[in-house]
Amino acid sequence: MTTLDSYQYIIFWSDDDQIFRGRVTEFPSLGAHGDTPDEALAQIKKAVQGAIELMQEKGYPVPAPIRNDR
């Protein structure tokens, strides 16, 4: 079963903006930020959840997670 934790998240510090940025490999157009790594991760997961809901509502295929923890 695919959950939000199934996706590959990347959290990094932006010297230019002085914030942590969050990205997700499977949704390259999404991005988020926060003052801490945990906040950036929470925000990018929130963005992914919203994107998945919209894609399902519109009947679009939802990207499968790249990582496989089996």
mmCIF file as gemmi writes it, N, C-alpha and C atoms, coordinates in Angstrom:
data_model
loop_
_atom_site.group_PDB
_atom_site.id
_atom_site.type_symbol
_atom_site.label_atom_id
_atom_site.label_alt_id
_atom_site.label_comp_id
_atom_site.label_asym_id
_atom_site.label_entity_id
_atom_site.label_seq_id
_atom_site.pdbx_PDB_ins_code
_atom_site.Cartn_x
_atom_site.Cartn_y
_atom_site.Cartn_z
_atom_site.occupancy
_atom_site.B_iso_or_equiv
_atom_site.pdbx_formal_charge
_atom_site.auth_seq_id
_atom_site.auth_asym_id
_atom_site.pdbx_PDB_model_num
ATOM 1 N N . MET Axp A 1 ? 0.834 -1.186 0 1 0 ? 1 A 1
ATOM 2 C CA . MET Axp A 1 ? 0 0 0 1 0 ? 1 A 1
ATOM 3 C C . MET Axp A 1 ? 0.88 1.251 0 1 0 ? 1 A 1
ATOM 4 N N . THR Axp A 2 ? 0.537 2.18 -0.854 1 0 ? 2 A 1
ATOM 5 C CA . THR Axp A 2 ? 1.3 3.424 -0.943 1 0 ? 2 A 1
ATOM 6 C C . THR Axp A 2 ? 0.808 4.41 0.112 1 0 ? 2 A 1
ATOM 7 N N . THR Axp A 3 ? 1.75 4.936 0.876 1 0 ? 3 A 1
ATOM 8 C CA . THR Axp A 3 ? 1.448 5.97 1.863 1 0 ? 3 A 1
ATOM 9 C C . THR Axp A 3 ? 2.338 7.173 1.563 1 0 ? 3 A 1
ATOM 10 N N . LEU Axp A 4 ? 2.089 8.271 2.228 1 0 ? 4 A 1
ATOM 11 C CA . LEU Axp A 4 ? 2.938 9.448 2.036 1 0 ? 4 A 1
ATOM 12 C C . LEU Axp A 4 ? 4.392 9.139 2.346 1 0 ? 4 A 1
ATOM 13 N N . ASP Axp A 5 ? 4.635 8.249 3.295 1 0 ? 5 A 1
ATOM 14 C CA . ASP Axp A 5 ? 6.011 7.895 3.657 1 0 ? 5 A 1
ATOM 15 C C . ASP Axp A 5 ? 6.699 7.02 2.617 1 0 ? 5 A 1
ATOM 16 N N . SER Axp A 6 ? 5.953 6.544 1.62 1 0 ? 6 A 1
ATOM 17 C CA . SER Axp A 6 ? 6.531 5.695 0.577 1 0 ? 6 A 1
ATOM 18 C C . SER Axp A 6 ? 7.353 6.489 -0.436 1 0 ? 6 A 1
ATOM 19 N N . TYR Axp A 7 ? 7.126 7.787 -0.507 1 0 ? 7 A 1
ATOM 20 C CA . TYR Axp A 7 ? 7.816 8.613 -1.498 1 0 ? 7 A 1
ATOM 21 C C . TYR Axp A 7 ? 9.204 9.032 -1.017 1 0 ? 7 A 1
ATOM 22 N N . GLN Axp A 8 ? 10.032 9.447 -1.966 1 0 ? 8 A 1
ATOM 23 C CA . GLN Axp A 8 ? 11.418 9.82 -1.672 1 0 ? 8 A 1
ATOM 24 C C . GLN Axp A 8 ? 11.52 11.344 -1.503 1 0 ? 8 A 1
ATOM 25 N N . TYR Axp A 9 ? 11.691 11.761 -0.265 1 0 ? 9 A 1
ATOM 26 C CA . TYR Axp A 9 ? 11.783 13.188 0.067 1 0 ? 9 A 1
ATOM 27 C C . TYR Axp A 9 ? 13.237 13.61 0.213 1 0 ? 9 A 1
ATOM 28 N N . ILE Axp A 10 ? 13.49 14.849 -0.165 1 0 ? 10 A 1
ATOM 29 C CA . ILE Axp A 10 ? 14.822 15.438 -0.022 1 0 ? 10 A 1
ATOM 30 C C . ILE Axp A 10 ? 14.65 16.764 0.709 1 0 ? 10 A 1
ATOM 31 N N . ILE Axp A 11 ? 15.342 16.906 1.806 1 0 ? 11 A 1
ATOM 32 C CA . ILE Axp A 11 ? 15.303 18.144 2.593 1 0 ? 11 A 1
ATOM 33 C C . ILE Axp A 11 ? 16.716 18.722 2.586 1 0 ? 11 A 1
ATOM 34 N N . PHE Axp A 12 ? 16.835 20.003 2.254 1 0 ? 12 A 1
ATOM 35 C CA . PHE Axp A 12 ? 18.158 20.621 2.199 1 0 ? 12 A 1
ATOM 36 C C . PHE Axp A 12 ? 18.084 22.075 2.638 1 0 ? 12 A 1
ATOM 37 N N . TRP Axp A 13 ? 19.211 22.59 3.054 1 0 ? 13 A 1
ATOM 38 C CA . TRP Axp A 13 ? 19.324 23.971 3.486 1 0 ? 13 A 1
ATOM 39 C C . TRP Axp A 13 ? 19.581 24.872 2.288 1 0 ? 13 A 1
ATOM 40 N N . SER Axp A 14 ? 18.868 25.977 2.202 1 0 ? 14 A 1
ATOM 41 C CA . SER Axp A 14 ? 19.077 26.962 1.147 1 0 ? 14 A 1
ATOM 42 C C . SER Axp A 14 ? 19.804 28.17 1.734 1 0 ? 14 A 1
ATOM 43 N N . ASP Axp A 15 ? 21.057 28.321 1.368 1 0 ? 15 A 1
ATOM 44 C CA . ASP Axp A 15 ? 21.817 29.485 1.836 1 0 ? 15 A 1
ATOM 45 C C . ASP Axp A 15 ? 21.211 30.789 1.328 1 0 ? 15 A 1
ATOM 46 N N . ASP Axp A 16 ? 20.722 30.774 0.093 1 0 ? 16 A 1
ATOM 47 C CA . ASP Axp A 16 ? 20.142 31.976 -0.494 1 0 ? 16 A 1
ATOM 48 C C . ASP Axp A 16 ? 18.924 32.464 0.279 1 0 ? 16 A 1
ATOM 49 N N . ASP Axp A 17 ? 18.056 31.531 0.673 1 0 ? 17 A 1
ATOM 50 C CA . ASP Axp A 17 ? 16.804 31.887 1.33 1 0 ? 17 A 1
ATOM 51 C C . ASP Axp A 17 ? 16.843 31.752 2.851 1 0 ? 17 A 1
ATOM 52 N N . GLN Axp A 18 ? 17.892 31.096 3.362 1 0 ? 18 A 1
ATOM 53 C CA . GLN Axp A 18 ? 18.044 30.873 4.803 1 0 ? 18 A 1
ATOM 54 C C . GLN Axp A 18 ? 16.869 30.082 5.39 1 0 ? 18 A 1
ATOM 55 N N . ILE Axp A 19 ? 16.443 29.054 4.643 1 0 ? 19 A 1
ATOM 56 C CA . ILE Axp A 19 ? 15.381 28.15 5.08 1 0 ? 19 A 1
ATOM 57 C C . ILE Axp A 19 ? 15.709 26.743 4.599 1 0 ? 19 A 1
ATOM 58 N N . PHE Axp A 20 ? 15.007 25.788 5.157 1 0 ? 20 A 1
ATOM 59 C CA . PHE Axp A 20 ? 15.11 24.42 4.67 1 0 ? 20 A 1
ATOM 60 C C . PHE Axp A 20 ? 14.079 24.233 3.565 1 0 ? 20 A 1
ATOM 61 N N . ARG Axp A 21 ? 14.488 23.591 2.492 1 0 ? 21 A 1
ATOM 62 C CA . ARG Axp A 21 ? 13.603 23.321 1.364 1 0 ? 21 A 1
ATOM 63 C C . ARG Axp A 21 ? 13.305 21.825 1.32 1 0 ? 21 A 1
ATOM 64 N N . GLY Axp A 22 ? 12.098 21.503 0.923 1 0 ? 22 A 1
ATOM 65 C CA . GLY Axp A 22 ? 11.684 20.113 0.777 1 0 ? 22 A 1
ATOM 66 C C . GLY Axp A 22 ? 11.254 19.847 -0.653 1 0 ? 22 A 1
ATOM 67 N N . ARG Axp A 23 ? 11.699 18.728 -1.183 1 0 ? 23 A 1
ATOM 68 C CA . ARG Axp A 23 ? 11.32 18.284 -2.531 1 0 ? 23 A 1
ATOM 69 C C . ARG Axp A 23 ? 10.946 16.808 -2.433 1 0 ? 23 A 1
ATOM 70 N N . VAL Axp A 24 ? 10.271 16.314 -3.461 1 0 ? 24 A 1
ATOM 71 C CA . VAL Axp A 24 ? 9.917 14.899 -3.528 1 0 ? 24 A 1
ATOM 72 C C . VAL Axp A 24 ? 10.186 14.435 -4.957 1 0 ? 24 A 1
ATOM 73 N N . THR Axp A 25 ? 10.964 13.389 -5.084 1 0 ? 25 A 1
ATOM 74 C CA . THR Axp A 25 ? 11.441 12.925 -6.384 1 0 ? 25 A 1
ATOM 75 C C . THR Axp A 25 ? 10.301 12.612 -7.347 1 0 ? 25 A 1
ATOM 76 N N . GLU Axp A 26 ? 9.268 11.949 -6.864 1 0 ? 26 A 1
ATOM 77 C CA . GLU Axp A 26 ? 8.185 11.505 -7.735 1 0 ? 26 A 1
ATOM 78 C C . GLU Axp A 26 ? 7.269 12.641 -8.219 1 0 ? 26 A 1
ATOM 79 N N . PHE Axp A 27 ? 7.343 13.787 -7.572 1 0 ? 27 A 1
ATOM 80 C CA . PHE Axp A 27 ? 6.544 14.961 -7.929 1 0 ? 27 A 1
ATOM 81 C C . PHE Axp A 27 ? 7.5 16.143 -8.118 1 0 ? 27 A 1
ATOM 82 N N . PRO Axp A 28 ? 8.245 16.187 -9.215 1 0 ? 28 A 1
ATOM 83 C CA . PRO Axp A 28 ? 9.305 17.194 -9.369 1 0 ? 28 A 1
ATOM 84 C C . PRO Axp A 28 ? 8.827 18.644 -9.385 1 0 ? 28 A 1
ATOM 85 N N . SER Axp A 29 ? 7.562 18.88 -9.654 1 0 ? 29 A 1
ATOM 86 C CA . SER Axp A 29 ? 7.084 20.267 -9.668 1 0 ? 29 A 1
ATOM 87 C C . SER Axp A 29 ? 6.7 20.773 -8.283 1 0 ? 29 A 1
ATOM 88 N N . LEU Axp A 30 ? 6.67 19.891 -7.289 1 0 ? 30 A 1
ATOM 89 C CA . LEU Axp A 30 ? 6.291 20.312 -5.94 1 0 ? 30 A 1
ATOM 90 C C . LEU Axp A 30 ? 7.5 20.73 -5.127 1 0 ? 30 A 1
ATOM 91 N N . GLY Axp A 31 ? 7.284 21.703 -4.276 1 0 ? 31 A 1
ATOM 92 C CA . GLY Axp A 31 ? 8.325 22.137 -3.353 1 0 ? 31 A 1
ATOM 93 C C . GLY Axp A 31 ? 7.675 22.764 -2.131 1 0 ? 31 A 1
ATOM 94 N N . ALA Axp A 32 ? 8.399 22.801 -1.044 1 0 ? 32 A 1
ATOM 95 C CA . ALA Axp A 32 ? 7.917 23.401 0.195 1 0 ? 32 A 1
ATOM 96 C C . ALA Axp A 32 ? 9.118 23.885 0.979 1 0 ? 32 A 1
ATOM 97 N N . HIS Axp A 33 ? 8.859 24.577 2.058 1 0 ? 33 A 1
ATOM 98 C CA . HIS Axp A 33 ? 9.958 25.056 2.891 1 0 ? 33 A 1
ATOM 99 C C . HIS Axp A 33 ? 9.525 25.144 4.346 1 0 ? 33 A 1
ATOM 100 N N . GLY Axp A 34 ? 10.524 25.309 5.214 1 0 ? 34 A 1
ATOM 101 C CA . GLY Axp A 34 ? 10.265 25.464 6.638 1 0 ? 34 A 1
ATOM 102 C C . GLY Axp A 34 ? 11.497 25.972 7.348 1 0 ? 34 A 1
ATOM 103 N N . ASP Axp A 35 ? 11.314 26.389 8.572 1 0 ? 35 A 1
ATOM 104 C CA . ASP Axp A 35 ? 12.432 26.889 9.378 1 0 ? 35 A 1
ATOM 105 C C . ASP Axp A 35 ? 13.31 25.763 9.916 1 0 ? 35 A 1
ATOM 106 N N . THR Axp A 36 ? 12.762 24.546 9.962 1 0 ? 36 A 1
ATOM 107 C CA . THR Axp A 36 ? 13.509 23.378 10.434 1 0 ? 36 A 1
ATOM 108 C C . THR Axp A 36 ? 13.348 22.258 9.401 1 0 ? 36 A 1
ATOM 109 N N . PRO Axp A 37 ? 14.222 21.254 9.446 1 0 ? 37 A 1
ATOM 110 C CA . PRO Axp A 37 ? 14.051 20.121 8.53 1 0 ? 37 A 1
ATOM 111 C C . PRO Axp A 37 ? 12.698 19.426 8.725 1 0 ? 37 A 1
ATOM 112 N N . ASP Axp A 38 ? 12.277 19.262 9.975 1 0 ? 38 A 1
ATOM 113 C CA . ASP Axp A 38 ? 11 18.607 10.241 1 0 ? 38 A 1
ATOM 114 C C . ASP Axp A 38 ? 9.827 19.405 9.672 1 0 ? 38 A 1
ATOM 115 N N . GLU Axp A 39 ? 9.889 20.722 9.787 1 0 ? 39 A 1
ATOM 116 C CA . GLU Axp A 39 ? 8.826 21.566 9.248 1 0 ? 39 A 1
ATOM 117 C C . GLU Axp A 39 ? 8.783 21.481 7.719 1 0 ? 39 A 1
ATOM 118 N N . ALA Axp A 40 ? 9.951 21.493 7.09 1 0 ? 40 A 1
ATOM 119 C CA . ALA Axp A 40 ? 10.003 21.376 5.632 1 0 ? 40 A 1
ATOM 120 C C . ALA Axp A 40 ? 9.445 20.03 5.181 1 0 ? 40 A 1
ATOM 121 N N . LEU Axp A 41 ? 9.774 18.966 5.909 1 0 ? 41 A 1
ATOM 122 C CA . LEU Axp A 41 ? 9.263 17.638 5.571 1 0 ? 41 A 1
ATOM 123 C C . LEU Axp A 41 ? 7.742 17.593 5.735 1 0 ? 41 A 1
ATOM 124 N N . ALA Axp A 42 ? 7.23 18.142 6.808 1 0 ? 42 A 1
ATOM 125 C CA . ALA Axp A 42 ? 5.782 18.162 7.024 1 0 ? 42 A 1
ATOM 126 C C . ALA Axp A 42 ? 5.079 18.939 5.911 1 0 ? 42 A 1
ATOM 127 N N . GLN Axp A 43 ? 5.663 20.039 5.487 1 0 ? 43 A 1
ATOM 128 C CA . GLN Axp A 43 ? 5.053 20.859 4.447 1 0 ? 43 A 1
ATOM 129 C C . GLN Axp A 43 ? 5.077 20.174 3.074 1 0 ? 43 A 1
ATOM 130 N N . ILE Axp A 44 ? 6.169 19.49 2.749 1 0 ? 44 A 1
ATOM 131 C CA . ILE Axp A 44 ? 6.215 18.823 1.45 1 0 ? 44 A 1
ATOM 132 C C . ILE Axp A 44 ? 5.262 17.621 1.446 1 0 ? 44 A 1
ATOM 133 N N . LYS Axp A 45 ? 5.121 16.939 2.573 1 0 ? 45 A 1
ATOM 134 C CA . LYS Axp A 45 ? 4.149 15.837 2.645 1 0 ? 45 A 1
ATOM 135 C C . LYS Axp A 45 ? 2.726 16.368 2.48 1 0 ? 45 A 1
ATOM 136 N N . LYS Axp A 46 ? 2.454 17.529 3.045 1 0 ? 46 A 1
ATOM 137 C CA . LYS Axp A 46 ? 1.145 18.163 2.896 1 0 ? 46 A 1
ATOM 138 C C . LYS Axp A 46 ? 0.886 18.494 1.42 1 0 ? 46 A 1
ATOM 139 N N . ALA Axp A 47 ? 1.909 18.983 0.731 1 0 ? 47 A 1
ATOM 140 C CA . ALA Axp A 47 ? 1.781 19.294 -0.697 1 0 ? 47 A 1
ATOM 141 C C . ALA Axp A 47 ? 1.539 18.027 -1.51 1 0 ? 47 A 1
ATOM 142 N N . VAL Axp A 48 ? 2.235 16.947 -1.177 1 0 ? 48 A 1
ATOM 143 C CA . VAL Axp A 48 ? 2.047 15.673 -1.878 1 0 ? 48 A 1
ATOM 144 C C . VAL Axp A 48 ? 0.619 15.163 -1.658 1 0 ? 48 A 1
ATOM 145 N N . GLN Axp A 49 ? 0.14 15.239 -0.426 1 0 ? 49 A 1
ATOM 146 C CA . GLN Axp A 49 ? -1.226 14.796 -0.13 1 0 ? 49 A 1
ATOM 147 C C . GLN Axp A 49 ? -2.232 15.567 -0.974 1 0 ? 49 A 1
ATOM 148 N N . GLY Axp A 50 ? -2.059 16.879 -1.049 1 0 ? 50 A 1
ATOM 149 C CA . GLY Axp A 50 ? -2.953 17.701 -1.859 1 0 ? 50 A 1
ATOM 150 C C . GLY Axp A 50 ? -2.882 17.343 -3.335 1 0 ? 50 A 1
ATOM 151 N N . ALA Axp A 51 ? -1.679 17.098 -3.828 1 0 ? 51 A 1
ATOM 152 C CA . ALA Axp A 51 ? -1.506 16.738 -5.236 1 0 ? 51 A 1
ATOM 153 C C . ALA Axp A 51 ? -2.168 15.392 -5.536 1 0 ? 51 A 1
ATOM 154 N N . ILE Axp A 52 ? -1.999 14.436 -4.646 1 0 ? 52 A 1
ATOM 155 C CA . ILE Axp A 52 ? -2.605 13.111 -4.838 1 0 ? 52 A 1
ATOM 156 C C . ILE Axp A 52 ? -4.129 13.234 -4.86 1 0 ? 52 A 1
ATOM 157 N N . GLU Axp A 53 ? -4.679 13.985 -3.928 1 0 ? 53 A 1
ATOM 158 C CA . GLU Axp A 53 ? -6.13 14.154 -3.873 1 0 ? 53 A 1
ATOM 159 C C . GLU Axp A 53 ? -6.654 14.789 -5.163 1 0 ? 53 A 1
ATOM 160 N N . LEU Axp A 54 ? -5.971 15.799 -5.649 1 0 ? 54 A 1
ATOM 161 C CA . LEU Axp A 54 ? -6.387 16.468 -6.882 1 0 ? 54 A 1
ATOM 162 C C . LEU Axp A 54 ? -6.28 15.528 -8.086 1 0 ? 54 A 1
ATOM 163 N N . MET Axp A 55 ? -5.194 14.772 -8.167 1 0 ? 55 A 1
ATOM 164 C CA . MET Axp A 55 ? -5.008 13.838 -9.278 1 0 ? 55 A 1
ATOM 165 C C . MET Axp A 55 ? -6.096 12.768 -9.269 1 0 ? 55 A 1
ATOM 166 N N . GLN Axp A 56 ? -6.414 12.259 -8.088 1 0 ? 56 A 1
ATOM 167 C CA . GLN Axp A 56 ? -7.461 11.242 -7.992 1 0 ? 56 A 1
ATOM 168 C C . GLN Axp A 56 ? -8.822 11.827 -8.378 1 0 ? 56 A 1
ATOM 169 N N . GLU Axp A 57 ? -9.086 13.041 -7.927 1 0 ? 57 A 1
ATOM 170 C CA . GLU Axp A 57 ? -10.347 13.715 -8.247 1 0 ? 57 A 1
ATOM 171 C C . GLU Axp A 57 ? -10.509 13.914 -9.753 1 0 ? 57 A 1
ATOM 172 N N . LYS Axp A 58 ? -9.397 14.242 -10.429 1 0 ? 58 A 1
ATOM 173 C CA . LYS Axp A 58 ? -9.422 14.497 -11.871 1 0 ? 58 A 1
ATOM 174 C C . LYS Axp A 58 ? -9.265 13.231 -12.7 1 0 ? 58 A 1
ATOM 175 N N . GLY Axp A 59 ? -8.991 12.095 -12.039 1 0 ? 59 A 1
ATOM 176 C CA . GLY Axp A 59 ? -8.826 10.837 -12.755 1 0 ? 59 A 1
ATOM 177 C C . GLY Axp A 59 ? -7.45 10.645 -13.367 1 0 ? 59 A 1
ATOM 178 N N . TYR Axp A 60 ? -6.468 11.422 -12.898 1 0 ? 60 A 1
ATOM 179 C CA . TYR Axp A 60 ? -5.101 11.3 -13.403 1 0 ? 60 A 1
ATOM 180 C C . TYR Axp A 60 ? -4.359 10.199 -12.646 1 0 ? 60 A 1
ATOM 181 N N . PRO Axp A 61 ? -3.407 9.553 -13.297 1 0 ? 61 A 1
ATOM 182 C CA . PRO Axp A 61 ? -2.621 8.54 -12.581 1 0 ? 61 A 1
ATOM 183 C C . PRO Axp A 61 ? -1.713 9.202 -11.535 1 0 ? 61 A 1
ATOM 184 N N . VAL Axp A 62 ? -1.634 8.567 -10.399 1 0 ? 62 A 1
ATOM 185 C CA . VAL Axp A 62 ? -0.77 9.052 -9.313 1 0 ? 62 A 1
ATOM 186 C C . VAL Axp A 62 ? 0.59 8.364 -9.445 1 0 ? 62 A 1
ATOM 187 N N . PRO Axp A 63 ? 1.679 9.128 -9.407 1 0 ? 63 A 1
ATOM 188 C CA . PRO Axp A 63 ? 3.001 8.503 -9.524 1 0 ? 63 A 1
ATOM 189 C C . PRO Axp A 63 ? 3.232 7.44 -8.435 1 0 ? 63 A 1
ATOM 190 N N . ALA Axp A 64 ? 3.799 6.334 -8.855 1 0 ? 64 A 1
ATOM 191 C CA . ALA Axp A 64 ? 4.171 5.292 -7.918 1 0 ? 64 A 1
ATOM 192 C C . ALA Axp A 64 ? 5.469 5.684 -7.215 1 0 ? 64 A 1
ATOM 193 N N . PRO Axp A 65 ? 5.635 5.291 -5.968 1 0 ? 65 A 1
ATOM 194 C CA . PRO Axp A 65 ? 6.897 5.569 -5.281 1 0 ? 65 A 1
ATOM 195 C C . PRO Axp A 65 ? 8.072 4.907 -5.978 1 0 ? 65 A 1
ATOM 196 N N . ILE Axp A 66 ? 9.196 5.609 -6.011 1 0 ? 66 A 1
ATOM 197 C CA . ILE Axp A 66 ? 10.415 5.057 -6.605 1 0 ? 66 A 1
ATOM 198 C C . ILE Axp A 66 ? 11.054 4.049 -5.659 1 0 ? 66 A 1
ATOM 199 N N . ARG Axp A 67 ? 11.069 4.389 -4.392 1 0 ? 67 A 1
ATOM 200 C CA . ARG Axp A 67 ? 11.766 3.51 -3.454 1 0 ? 67 A 1
ATOM 201 C C . ARG Axp A 67 ? 10.953 2.264 -3.144 1 0 ? 67 A 1
ATOM 202 N N . ASN Axp A 68 ? 11.656 1.217 -2.847 1 0 ? 68 A 1
ATOM 203 C CA . ASN Axp A 68 ? 11.034 -0.063 -2.539 1 0 ? 68 A 1
ATOM 204 C C . ASN Axp A 68 ? 11.7 -0.585 -1.282 1 0 ? 68 A 1
ATOM 205 N N . ASP Axp A 69 ? 10.952 -0.602 -0.188 1 0 ? 69 A 1
ATOM 206 C CA . ASP Axp A 69 ? 11.521 -1.007 1.104 1 0 ? 69 A 1
ATOM 207 C C . ASP Axp A 69 ? 11.396 -2.49 1.385 1 0 ? 69 A 1
ATOM 208 N N . ARG Axp A 70 ? 11.012 -3.253 0.389 1 0 ? 70 A 1
ATOM 209 C CA . ARG Axp A 70 ? 10.885 -4.697 0.623 1 0 ? 70 A 1
ATOM 210 C C . ARG Axp A 70 ? 12.198 -5.383 0.625 1 0 ? 70 A 1
